[in-house]
Each structure stands twice: as structure tokens, then as C-alpha cells.
Amino acid sequence: MAQDSSRSGALALRAGAIDGFSGGPGRFARLDLLGSLASGRWLWTAPVVAGLLVLSIYPTIFLVALALSNSRLGRPFQSFAGLNNLLKAILDPAFQAALTRSIAFALASTAVELVLGVAVAVLMTRLVKAGRFLMSLILLPLMTPPVMVAVAWKLILAPVGGLANGTLQKLGLIGEPISFFGSAAGAWSSVGLADAWQWTPFVAILAYAALLAYPKEIDEAAMLDGAGPWARFRLLMLPFLAPSLVSIALLKLVIGFKLFDLVFVLTYGGPGFETTTAAFHIWRLALEQFDAGRAAAETLLFALVVGLVTWPLTRWQHRLEVREA
């Protein structure tokens, strides 16, 4: 027994010495890493890493550096400014108003277009034979560049020679042409109409894709029980679509914050500064006033605001995913 015990101890010491010399489990990790490098498997992830560095990390570092410096458009990084640009941006009433307009437009456009998109998606499921035709038709606004959408709607809503004013005058609904861009309410309504025409199909297509997975047996059973269309939609279809609708709303909310093209072409921030959004305000600060440092600081604050506004939807989406799992 004593001899067996000593032999086991010696073997244990020898194994410990070998393990300590070779690095233990870390040795296998190093060998796996060396094997991956030797086999060239790292080449598959190299483009992703390079793209992340070029398109995300470097611009973010450059933006932060601009925000912390006195920078002009043609002469960046003239001197260190610290937090002065950020403080000026926070205390700027014009930027505060632009942020408020961006938040209001993003929330309002998301709510309206989500309702319209779901309605169109439900209609597409009802019209089975015409579904493909409707799909092709509603894809046209998405395929149109945003600038061309803005140009088209500017021609439609023009006070002189515009299709809208001409049609209303022929129908006898108005006596004189309406200046749709002459007031804040008219300008925002025009921008919202153009935005809804462009992005409602986006919501409709995503909602339609989610509805394709809706079990028809549940709907048929509810019909046999005497449930009407509105009751079936509210009690069955809408809860089924909830996770998808939250994701769609999150995407549309971010798109709404990016509003720039329509404002640039339709109103140019007017009348006055009534339709100046945060994105348009930052653009004017950088490319009209050439203050790149302030523009970078406002961009960082704008990104922070977007994150704070979209955070509740992100949390809601996560809870719905956990509940489904």
C-alpha cells in the first residue's frame, strides 16, 4: 500500500511538473490560436474587423476629437477646447428647438406610418390575388431616391402650377392657391405627407412579412365563435404582431430622426426656422458657418438623445423576445 501510494504521488508530481511546464489549459488555447492563424481562418473575419475600424471606430474617434477642439471646416484641430463646444451646444436655444422638432417628428411619423403600414399589410393579406401587384406597386416609393421624392412633392404642392392646387381649384374647393410651405403647420404637413408616402410601404412590407406567419386556424376558429373583424384583429392578430411591430417602430423611429433630404428640398428649414431639424441644424452649422467643432459636439449630443428616446423601445423589444423564448 505504501509503495502504491508513493508511486501515485510520484506520478502526480510528474504530471504537475509537465502541466506547469507546458502551461496547462492555456497551452491548448495557444495551440488553437496558432492553428487558426496557420490555417488562415482569421482571414474570414479580417474584412469585418477592417470594416468596423474604418466605418465605425475611426469616425467616432475623429468626431470626439473635433468636438473637443476649435476646428473650422478647412482647418481642423486648431486648439484644444475641452468641453466648451458641448456646453455651447447644450445652452444654444436654436439647437434645443431643433432637437425638440426632431423628437416630435420622429415620434409622430412613426405612430402614423405604423398604423397606415399595418392597415395596408392587412389589406394585402385579404386581397390574396392582388397581393403581388400591390407589393410591386408599394415598392416604388422605396425605390425612389429621397431627393427625388422631395422634388416630386415640391412640384405637386407648388402654389403656382402645382397638381394639388390645380385639382382643388378645378373641384371648386378653394378660390385661391394655397401656399403649403408658407406656414409652420403647412410646411410640417407637407414634409410629413412626403415622408409617409416614402416610408409607409417600408412598414407595410415588414408587417406583411410578419403576417405571413400568422396561423389562419386561430382566425377561422374565432370566426366560428362569432368574433368580428375588429375583435379578431385587436385580440388575436395584434398581440401576435406585437414583437415585430416594436422592431419595425424602432427602425422607423431611427429613420425619422435622420430627416434631412425632405427638409432640405421642400422647406430649407423654413418658414423662418420652423422646420429646422437637428440634422439640418448641424449641417448648416458645419457647411454654412464652417464651425466643425460645434457641429461635432451637436452630433454627439444628437446621438445621445436618439439613444435615450429609442431606449424604451429597445427594452420593450427585449422583454417581448424573452417572453417568447
matplotlib code that plots the C-alpha trace (Angstrom):
import matplotlib.pyplot as plt

x = [0.0, 2.8, 4.6, 1.4, 0.9, 4.4, 4.1, 0.8, 2.4, 5.4, 3.1, 1.1, 4.2, 5.4, 2.0, 2.1, 5.6, 4.6, 1.4, 3.3, 6.0, 3.5, 1.2, -1.7, -5.0, -3.6, -1.3, -4.2, -5.7, -2.3, -2.1, -5.7, -4.8, -1.7, -3.6, -6.2, -3.5, -1.7, -4.8, -5.9, -9.2, -8.6, -8.9, -12.7, -13.1, -10.5, -12.8, -15.4, -12.9, -11.4, -14.8, -15.7, -12.5, -12.9, -16.7, -17.3, -14.4, -12.3, -15.1, -16.2, -12.7, -12.4, -15.8, -14.9, -11.6, -13.4, -15.9, -13.0, -11.2, -11.6, -12.0, -13.0, -14.1, -10.8, -8.6, -9.4, -7.8, -6.5, -6.5, -7.9, -11.3, -12.2, -16.0, -16.7, -18.3, -20.5, -21.6, -22.3, -24.4, -26.3, -27.1, -28.0, -31.7, -31.7, -30.2, -32.7, -35.6, -34.2, -33.8, -37.4, -38.7, -36.7, -38.1, -41.7, -41.4, -39.8, -42.5, -45.4, -44.3, -43.6, -47.0, -48.9, -46.9, -47.1, -50.9, -51.1, -48.5, -50.3, -53.6, -52.0, -50.4, -53.8, -55.4, -52.7, -53.4, -57.1, -56.5, -54.6, -54.8, -53.8, -51.1, -48.2, -49.4, -49.8, -46.3, -44.8, -46.8, -45.9, -42.2, -42.0, -41.7, -38.9, -37.0, -37.2, -34.3, -35.3, -34.2, -36.4, -39.3, -38.9, -38.7, -41.8, -43.8, -42.5, -43.9, -47.2, -47.6, -46.3, -48.6, -48.4, -48.9, -48.9, -51.1, -52.7, -53.7, -54.9, -57.0, -58.6, -59.4, -61.0, -63.2, -64.2, -62.9, -60.6, -60.7, -57.0, -53.9, -52.7, -49.1, -48.4, -44.9, -45.9, -46.8, -45.3, -48.3, -48.5, -44.7, -44.7, -47.8, -46.1, -42.9, -45.0, -47.0, -43.9, -42.3, -45.5, -45.6, -42.0, -41.8, -45.3, -44.6, -41.5, -43.6, -46.3, -43.8, -42.3, -45.7, -46.9, -43.9, -44.8, -48.5, -47.5, -46.6, -50.0, -51.8, -55.1, -56.6, -56.9, -58.6, -61.0, -61.8, -62.6, -64.9, -66.8, -67.2, -68.8, -65.9, -66.0, -63.0, -62.1, -62.2, -60.1, -57.5, -57.4, -57.4, -55.6, -53.6, -52.3, -50.7, -49.2, -47.7, -46.5, -42.8, -42.5, -44.3, -41.9, -38.9, -40.5, -41.3, -37.7, -36.3, -38.8, -38.0, -34.3, -35.2, -37.4, -34.5, -32.4, -34.8, -32.8, -33.5, -37.1, -36.4, -33.5, -35.6, -39.1, -38.6, -34.9, -35.7, -38.4, -40.5, -38.0, -36.6, -39.9, -38.9, -35.2, -34.5, -31.4, -29.8, -30.4, -29.2, -25.9, -25.5, -25.9, -23.5, -20.8, -21.2, -22.6, -20.9, -17.9, -17.8, -16.8, -16.1, -19.6, -21.2, -19.3, -20.4, -24.0, -23.7, -22.6, -25.5, -27.9, -26.7, -27.2, -30.8, -31.6, -30.3, -32.4, -35.5, -35.1, -34.0, -37.6, -38.5, -35.3, -36.1, -39.7, -38.4, -36.0, -38.8, -41.0, -38.2, -37.6, -41.3, -41.5, -38.4]
y = [0.0, 2.4, 1.5, 2.2, 5.5, 6.7, 5.6, 7.6, 10.6, 10.5, 10.2, 13.2, 15.3, 14.4, 15.3, 18.6, 19.4, 18.6, 20.7, 23.6, 23.5, 23.3, 26.0, 23.7, 24.5, 27.8, 25.7, 24.3, 27.8, 29.0, 26.0, 26.6, 30.2, 29.3, 26.7, 29.2, 31.7, 29.0, 27.7, 31.2, 31.1, 34.6, 35.9, 35.3, 37.8, 40.3, 42.2, 42.5, 43.8, 46.2, 47.5, 48.1, 50.0, 52.1, 52.8, 52.9, 53.3, 55.7, 58.2, 58.1, 58.9, 61.6, 63.1, 63.2, 64.9, 67.5, 68.1, 68.7, 71.2, 74.5, 73.3, 75.0, 73.2, 73.7, 74.0, 71.3, 70.9, 74.4, 74.3, 72.3, 73.5, 71.0, 70.9, 74.4, 73.2, 70.8, 73.5, 75.9, 73.3, 72.4, 76.1, 77.0, 77.7, 77.1, 73.6, 72.9, 73.8, 71.7, 68.7, 69.1, 69.3, 66.1, 64.2, 65.3, 64.5, 61.1, 60.0, 61.4, 60.0, 56.6, 56.4, 57.5, 55.3, 52.3, 52.5, 53.1, 50.4, 47.7, 48.6, 48.2, 44.9, 43.5, 44.6, 42.8, 39.6, 39.9, 40.6, 37.4, 37.5, 41.2, 40.8, 40.6, 43.5, 45.6, 44.5, 45.8, 49.0, 50.0, 49.2, 52.2, 54.8, 52.8, 52.6, 56.3, 58.4, 60.7, 63.8, 62.8, 62.2, 65.7, 67.2, 65.4, 66.6, 70.2, 70.2, 68.7, 71.2, 74.3, 77.3, 78.1, 75.2, 72.5, 69.5, 69.8, 73.5, 72.9, 70.0, 71.8, 74.8, 72.7, 71.0, 74.4, 73.6, 76.7, 80.1, 81.0, 78.8, 77.6, 78.2, 74.9, 76.0, 79.5, 78.5, 76.2, 73.9, 73.7, 73.1, 70.3, 68.7, 68.8, 67.2, 64.6, 63.8, 63.2, 61.1, 59.0, 58.4, 57.2, 55.1, 53.7, 51.0, 50.1, 49.5, 47.7, 45.2, 44.3, 43.9, 41.8, 39.5, 39.1, 38.4, 35.6, 33.6, 34.3, 30.9, 31.1, 28.3, 30.7, 33.3, 30.7, 29.4, 33.0, 33.5, 30.4, 31.7, 34.8, 37.3, 40.2, 41.5, 44.3, 41.9, 39.3, 42.0, 43.5, 40.3, 37.9, 39.5, 42.5, 40.5, 38.1, 41.1, 42.9, 41.8, 42.5, 45.9, 47.0, 46.2, 48.0, 51.0, 51.1, 51.1, 53.8, 55.9, 56.0, 56.8, 59.7, 61.2, 61.1, 63.5, 65.8, 65.4, 66.4, 69.4, 70.5, 70.4, 71.2, 73.9, 74.5, 74.8, 77.4, 79.3, 81.0, 78.1, 76.3, 73.1, 73.1, 69.7, 68.7, 67.1, 70.2, 72.5, 70.5, 70.6, 74.4, 74.9, 72.7, 73.7, 77.2, 78.6, 76.2, 75.6, 71.9, 71.7, 72.9, 70.7, 67.6, 68.4, 68.8, 65.5, 63.7, 65.2, 64.3, 60.7, 60.7, 62.0, 59.4, 56.7, 57.9, 58.1, 54.7, 53.0, 52.3, 50.6, 48.6, 47.4, 46.6, 44.6, 42.7, 41.8, 40.6, 38.4, 36.9, 36.3, 34.4, 32.3]
z = [0.0, 0.9, -2.3, -4.4, -2.6, -3.3, -6.9, -7.2, -5.6, -8.0, -11.0, -9.7, -9.2, -12.6, -14.2, -12.2, -13.4, -17.1, -16.7, -15.2, -17.8, -20.7, -19.4, -18.6, -20.3, -21.7, -23.9, -25.8, -26.3, -27.7, -29.9, -31.2, -31.9, -33.7, -35.6, -36.6, -37.8, -39.7, -41.4, -42.5, -40.7, -39.4, -43.0, -42.9, -40.1, -41.3, -43.6, -40.9, -38.4, -41.0, -42.0, -38.3, -37.8, -40.9, -40.8, -37.0, -34.7, -36.6, -37.4, -33.8, -32.5, -35.2, -34.2, -30.5, -31.3, -33.4, -30.6, -28.1, -30.3, -32.0, -35.6, -38.8, -41.9, -43.7, -40.6, -38.1, -34.6, -34.3, -30.5, -27.6, -26.5, -23.8, -23.1, -24.4, -27.7, -25.8, -23.3, -26.1, -27.9, -24.7, -24.0, -27.6, -27.8, -31.6, -31.1, -28.3, -30.5, -33.4, -31.1, -29.9, -33.5, -34.4, -31.5, -32.2, -35.9, -35.3, -32.8, -34.8, -38.1, -36.5, -34.9, -38.1, -40.5, -38.3, -38.3, -42.1, -42.8, -40.7, -42.4, -45.8, -44.7, -43.5, -46.8, -48.7, -46.8, -47.6, -51.3, -52.0, -55.7, -55.9, -53.2, -55.6, -57.7, -54.5, -53.4, -56.7, -56.5, -53.0, -53.7, -56.0, -53.2, -51.6, -54.8, -55.4, -54.0, -51.1, -53.0, -56.0, -53.6, -52.2, -55.7, -56.8, -53.8, -54.2, -57.7, -56.5, -53.7, -55.6, -55.2, -59.0, -61.4, -58.7, -59.1, -55.6, -56.0, -59.6, -58.6, -55.7, -57.8, -60.5, -57.9, -56.6, -53.1, -53.0, -54.7, -54.5, -54.4, -51.0, -50.0, -48.4, -47.3, -46.1, -42.6, -40.0, -39.9, -43.7, -44.1, -41.5, -43.0, -46.4, -45.0, -43.1, -46.2, -48.3, -45.5, -45.2, -48.9, -48.9, -45.7, -45.2, -47.8, -45.8, -42.7, -44.8, -46.3, -42.9, -41.3, -44.3, -43.9, -40.2, -41.0, -43.3, -40.2, -38.6, -38.1, -40.1, -37.9, -35.0, -37.1, -38.5, -35.0, -33.8, -36.8, -35.9, -32.4, -33.8, -33.4, -35.8, -37.9, -35.4, -32.4, -34.2, -35.1, -31.7, -29.6, -31.8, -34.7, -32.9, -29.9, -32.5, -34.4, -31.2, -31.2, -35.0, -34.7, -31.9, -34.1, -37.0, -34.9, -33.7, -37.2, -38.3, -35.3, -36.2, -39.8, -38.6, -36.6, -39.8, -41.6, -43.8, -47.5, -47.4, -45.3, -47.5, -50.7, -49.6, -46.9, -46.3, -42.6, -43.1, -42.9, -40.7, -38.7, -38.1, -39.8, -38.9, -37.5, -35.6, -38.6, -40.8, -38.0, -37.7, -41.5, -41.6, -38.7, -40.4, -44.1, -43.9, -40.8, -41.1, -37.3, -37.4, -33.7, -32.7, -35.3, -34.0, -30.4, -31.5, -33.4, -30.2, -28.3, -31.0, -31.0, -27.2, -27.5, -30.2, -27.9, -24.9, -27.0, -28.6, -25.3, -24.0, -27.3, -27.2, -23.7, -24.7, -27.7, -25.4, -23.0, -25.8, -27.1, -23.7, -23.2, -26.5, -25.7]

ax = plt.figure().add_subplot(projection="3d")
ax.plot(x, y, z, "-o")
ax.set_aspect("equal")
plt.show()
